[in-house]
Every structure is written in C-alpha cells, then in structure tokens.
Amino acid sequence: MGESALSTNGRQGASCPADGHAEDPSQVVPTFRHDALLYDSPDELAAVAVPFLLEGLAAHPHLVSRSGRVANREFIDPAAYLGTLPVPDEPLERTAPALVFDDVTDFIGLRRTVRARLRSLDGPADLIEDYLLAVDEMTSNATLHGRRPVGVRLWSTPGRLVCTIRDAGDGPTDPFAGYGPAHGEDLSAGGMGLWLARQLCDHVALRRDAHGNSIRLSVGW
C-alpha cells in the first residue's frame, strides 16, 4: 500500500492536524465538493463519510496534510487489518439448501450432481460453468489439503448461487490467500484454486471455527 489519498482528486478530502494525527479519529472533518456527492443533510453525509475516513486512516501508512506527507499513527498492518474485517451476512444460508453432502468421498459423483443442478437453472451458461469450476477447485482443495469430513452445501434462487465447502482442517492462515497465484507467475506449480475462485465469483468468504474451516462462494446475475 502506498501513500494515502485522503485528498484524492479534489473531489473528496479531509482536514487533519498538521502532524497527521487526530486524538479522536472521528473528529477528522470530511470536505466534499457539491458536484461530487449528493446528500440530503449534513447528518446523512457524516454517517457515510466518517466511517469511510476511519477505514482510510486504518488502511494507509501515510496521510497528506496541509504541511505535506506525514506518518499515520492510526495505520494498521494490512495482514492484521484484513483479519478484523467481518464476513458479510448471507441470508440464503439460513434457508434449506438445494444440495447437501456431509462427507464427500466420491468427488466425480459430487461434480456430476452439482453440474446437473446448476445446468437446470435459468442463468448465463458461461457464469454457470465458471461457478462450477470454482466449486470444483474449492472441493478439490478441501479433499486434498483439508481433513475429513468434507461437506458441501449449495443454495440456489433466481439470480443467485451460494455454495459452502467445509472441512475439519485449519484452512488458509494467510489473510492474503487467493489474492494472487500461490506461486507467483509460475502457474505450472499449481496453487491457483483459491485465486481462480476469487476471479470467478462475486464474493469469496473464508471462515474458521471450532469445527474446522469453510469457504463460501457467491455469485449473482
């Protein structure tokens, strides 16, 4: 991460003390040009802008103040910061899944069943194929690198698919896992499953609890 752009292109910015540190970060004052943002009241603007600015303070090592570039004392290391972000709620997980596999032992059979279900849906064919590939990759990862039992649940509604793949292992510990191929530019070395899933799905969530870890794949159209 580089220098912060709290004052990016003149469209939105913040005033802060000359040393770049606010005793109370919520007191950082947002300033917006009227042609850059529409809002109904100052309270509405504050409700949007203050959380946004606090996130910016945490994510950037430097600020730009009136006196120039300064160190940001509110900066949180990216790895630690990612670990604090909550997993968004997915309402479909509170409903009955369309497919349930509690202990996958027949990977080929699983793939055929999931493929048949997905192909019965009224969705874009290329998106359905991409999603099947993401489910394949994550199920393969759980089978090869995780611990049994490997469980799969699939939810489908018009315009939306959600799938969770769970195993009893610890799962990835690197908060940056899957944001690039595991072995860099050497794609022949493998390690692209999670990276591919992130490319093919709208959202990928990694979760861990006392029973193991899970990955949730979500896509919509």
C-alpha positions as CSV (number, residue, x, y, z in Angstrom):
1,M,0.0,0.0,0.0
2,G,1.3,3.4,-0.8
3,E,0.6,6.9,0.3
4,S,-2.9,7.8,1.3
5,A,-5.1,9.8,-1.0
6,L,-7.4,11.2,1.6
7,S,-7.3,14.3,-0.6
8,T,-7.5,12.4,-3.9
9,N,-8.5,14.5,-6.9
10,G,-10.1,17.5,-5.3
11,R,-13.5,15.7,-5.1
12,Q,-13.2,14.4,-1.5
13,G,-10.7,15.0,1.2
14,A,-10.2,15.6,4.9
15,S,-8.7,18.2,7.1
16,C,-6.5,16.9,9.9
17,P,-3.9,18.3,12.3
18,A,-0.6,19.2,10.7
19,D,1.1,16.2,12.3
20,G,-1.4,13.9,10.6
21,H,-2.7,12.5,13.9
22,A,-6.1,13.1,15.4
23,E,-6.6,12.3,19.1
24,D,-10.1,11.2,18.1
25,P,-10.2,10.0,14.5
26,S,-13.9,10.7,14.3
27,Q,-13.1,14.4,14.5
28,V,-11.4,14.2,11.1
29,V,-13.6,16.6,9.2
30,P,-14.7,15.5,5.7
31,T,-15.0,18.0,3.0
32,F,-16.8,17.3,-0.3
33,R,-17.5,19.4,-3.3
34,H,-21.2,19.6,-4.0
35,D,-20.8,18.4,-7.6
36,A,-19.0,15.2,-6.4
37,L,-21.6,13.9,-3.9
38,L,-25.3,14.3,-3.4
39,Y,-26.7,14.1,0.2
40,D,-29.9,15.3,1.9
41,S,-28.4,16.6,5.1
42,P,-25.1,17.1,7.0
43,D,-26.1,14.2,9.3
44,E,-26.5,11.9,6.3
45,L,-23.1,13.0,4.9
46,A,-21.4,12.4,8.2
47,A,-23.0,8.9,8.5
48,V,-21.3,7.9,5.2
49,A,-18.1,10.0,5.3
50,V,-16.9,9.4,8.9
51,P,-16.8,5.5,8.7
52,F,-15.2,5.8,5.2
53,L,-12.5,8.1,6.6
54,L,-11.8,5.9,9.6
55,E,-11.3,2.9,7.2
56,G,-8.9,5.1,5.2
57,L,-7.0,6.0,8.4
58,A,-6.5,2.4,9.3
59,A,-5.5,1.2,5.8
60,H,-2.9,3.8,4.8
61,P,0.6,4.3,6.3
62,H,0.8,7.9,5.4
63,L,-1.5,10.9,5.2
64,V,-1.3,14.1,3.2
65,S,-1.9,17.1,5.4
66,R,-1.5,20.8,4.7
67,S,2.1,20.5,5.7
68,G,2.8,17.6,3.3
69,R,3.2,13.9,3.7
70,V,3.2,12.6,7.3
71,A,3.2,9.2,9.0
72,N,-0.2,7.9,10.0
73,R,-0.3,6.8,13.7
74,E,-3.7,5.1,13.1
75,F,-2.2,2.8,10.5
76,I,-2.9,-1.0,11.0
77,D,-0.7,-3.6,9.3
78,P,-2.6,-4.9,6.3
79,A,-2.5,-8.5,7.4
80,A,-3.9,-7.6,10.8
81,Y,-6.4,-5.2,9.3
82,L,-7.8,-7.9,6.9
83,G,-8.2,-10.2,9.9
84,T,-10.6,-7.7,11.6
85,L,-13.0,-7.4,8.7
86,P,-16.3,-9.1,9.3
87,V,-17.7,-11.7,6.9
88,P,-20.8,-10.3,5.2
89,D,-24.1,-12.0,6.1
90,E,-25.6,-14.3,3.6
91,P,-29.4,-14.7,4.2
92,L,-29.6,-17.8,1.9
93,E,-27.5,-19.7,4.5
94,R,-30.5,-19.5,6.9
95,T,-32.7,-21.4,4.4
96,A,-32.8,-25.0,3.4
97,P,-30.0,-25.8,0.8
98,A,-30.8,-27.3,-2.5
99,L,-28.0,-29.9,-2.2
100,V,-26.3,-31.3,0.9
101,F,-23.2,-33.5,1.1
102,D,-22.0,-34.1,4.6
103,D,-19.0,-36.3,3.9
104,V,-17.7,-36.2,0.3
105,T,-15.9,-39.4,-0.8
106,D,-16.9,-39.5,-4.4
107,F,-15.6,-36.3,-6.0
108,I,-16.7,-37.2,-9.5
109,G,-20.2,-38.1,-8.3
110,L,-20.4,-34.8,-6.5
111,R,-19.3,-32.9,-9.6
112,R,-21.9,-34.6,-11.7
113,T,-24.7,-33.8,-9.2
114,V,-23.7,-30.2,-8.8
115,R,-23.3,-29.8,-12.6
116,A,-26.8,-31.2,-13.2
117,R,-28.3,-28.9,-10.6
118,L,-26.6,-25.8,-12.0
119,R,-27.5,-26.6,-15.6
120,S,-31.1,-26.8,-14.6
121,L,-31.1,-23.2,-13.6
122,D,-32.1,-20.3,-15.8
123,G,-28.8,-18.4,-15.8
124,P,-26.0,-17.4,-18.1
125,A,-24.2,-20.5,-19.4
126,D,-20.7,-19.1,-19.0
127,L,-21.4,-17.9,-15.5
128,I,-22.8,-21.3,-14.5
129,E,-19.7,-23.0,-16.0
130,D,-17.3,-20.6,-14.2
131,Y,-19.1,-21.2,-10.9
132,L,-18.9,-25.0,-11.3
133,L,-15.2,-24.6,-11.8
134,A,-14.9,-22.6,-8.6
135,V,-16.8,-25.2,-6.7
136,D,-14.7,-27.9,-8.2
137,E,-11.5,-26.2,-7.2
138,M,-12.5,-25.5,-3.7
139,T,-13.9,-29.0,-3.1
140,S,-10.7,-30.4,-4.5
141,N,-8.6,-28.2,-2.2
142,A,-10.7,-29.4,0.8
143,T,-10.3,-33.0,-0.2
144,L,-6.5,-32.8,-0.9
145,H,-5.4,-30.4,1.7
146,G,-8.0,-30.4,4.4
147,R,-9.3,-33.1,6.8
148,R,-12.4,-35.2,6.6
149,P,-15.3,-34.8,6.7
150,V,-15.6,-32.5,3.7
151,G,-19.1,-31.1,3.4
152,V,-20.7,-29.2,0.6
153,R,-24.0,-27.2,0.6
154,L,-25.5,-25.4,-2.3
155,W,-28.2,-22.8,-2.4
156,S,-29.9,-21.5,-5.5
157,T,-32.6,-18.9,-6.0
158,P,-33.5,-17.0,-9.2
159,G,-30.4,-14.9,-10.0
160,R,-28.2,-16.1,-7.1
161,L,-26.0,-19.0,-6.2
162,V,-24.2,-19.7,-2.9
163,C,-22.1,-22.7,-2.0
164,T,-20.1,-23.5,1.1
165,I,-17.3,-26.1,1.3
166,R,-16.3,-27.2,4.7
167,D,-13.6,-29.5,6.1
168,A,-12.2,-30.2,9.6
169,G,-8.7,-28.7,8.9
170,D,-7.4,-25.3,9.8
171,G,-7.7,-23.8,6.4
172,P,-5.5,-20.9,5.0
173,T,-3.8,-18.8,7.6
174,D,-2.5,-16.1,5.3
175,P,-5.1,-13.3,5.1
176,F,-3.9,-12.6,1.6
177,A,-4.5,-16.2,0.4
178,G,-6.0,-16.3,-3.1
179,Y,-5.4,-12.6,-4.0
180,G,-2.8,-13.9,-6.4
181,P,-1.5,-17.3,-7.6
182,A,0.2,-19.1,-4.7
183,H,3.4,-19.5,-6.6
184,G,3.5,-16.1,-8.4
185,E,4.0,-16.1,-12.1
186,D,4.9,-19.8,-12.3
187,L,1.4,-21.1,-13.0
188,S,2.8,-24.6,-13.7
189,A,3.4,-25.0,-10.0
190,G,-0.3,-25.0,-9.2
191,G,-1.7,-23.3,-6.2
192,M,-4.3,-21.4,-8.2
193,G,-7.5,-22.8,-6.8
194,L,-8.5,-20.1,-4.4
195,W,-7.2,-17.4,-6.8
196,L,-9.4,-18.8,-9.5
197,A,-12.4,-18.8,-7.2
198,R,-11.8,-15.2,-6.4
199,Q,-11.7,-14.4,-10.1
200,L,-14.8,-16.4,-10.9
201,C,-17.2,-15.4,-8.0
202,D,-18.7,-12.2,-6.9
203,H,-17.6,-12.8,-3.3
204,V,-15.4,-15.4,-1.6
205,A,-15.5,-15.6,2.3
206,L,-13.1,-17.7,4.4
207,R,-14.3,-18.7,7.8
208,R,-12.9,-20.7,10.7
209,D,-14.5,-22.1,13.9
210,A,-14.0,-24.8,16.4
211,H,-15.1,-27.4,13.9
212,G,-12.8,-26.5,11.1
213,N,-12.9,-24.0,8.2
214,S,-15.2,-23.2,5.4
215,I,-15.2,-21.2,2.2
216,R,-18.4,-19.5,0.8
217,L,-18.7,-18.8,-2.9
218,S,-21.4,-16.3,-4.0
219,V,-22.4,-15.2,-7.5
220,G,-25.4,-13.4,-8.9
221,W,-26.8,-12.3,-12.3
